[in-house]
């Protein structure tokens, strides 16, 4: 799959693509990333890509024409002609990025990632080209580069051979719930407020009991922090009788 990133700051991407376990996906070509510096598509001597908004107000707006030229160049390079790739625009007004969206993109052909800056991009570009607007959450960032990096990371780690299959199958949201707590060495951690042992069930060697404990912990954590996910799992019939028993024990 191929992702074309239109950005004012391509240098933000290079370190991420070279470091960490997800680099396996980029090095192998499973996830191809091409960077398109937006200023390369400005045509004036100052390489201007923004201007004041019509109607007044603070800040600057990213100009339509450089973005139009950049998108046209991406299409030509892809050789898709009129069959334009999906264009994803990162904005606080977008839908939250979810594991469901990540999983769908991780098995698709890729997309164009449009990284806005300033007060945003000219709405006419959004109206003509954008397939989906996405957000990391209900807060404002300086630009779309960080959400684009987060999305690329989430997609890369789902590619075959990057992680063990069991690793991402147990991730938070992989089954619509938050992940359970995890423990490693030492068996007993010495702290100023006393020893803190690993839960005994994890040392038992009984795989069925361990699986049930992890599921119950996942349910409890999800119920406390994201109760709407429990409601969705119930509505979709994804909770077993044992799951419901564990929730009842929590007063749910």
Secondary structure, DSSP 8 states (H G I E B T S, - for coil): -EEEEEES-THHHHHHHHSSTTHHHHHTTSSEEEEEEGGGG--STT---EEE-TT--SSEEE-HHHHHHHHHHHHHHHT-TTS---EEEEEEEEEE--HHHHHHHHTS-EEEEEE-BTT-B-HHHHHHH-SEEEESSSS--SBSHHHHHHHHHHHHTTSBTTB-HHHHHTSTTTTSS-------S-SEEEETTEEEE--GGGGS--HHHHHHHHHHHHHHHHHHH-HHHHHHHHHTT---HHHHHHHHHTT-
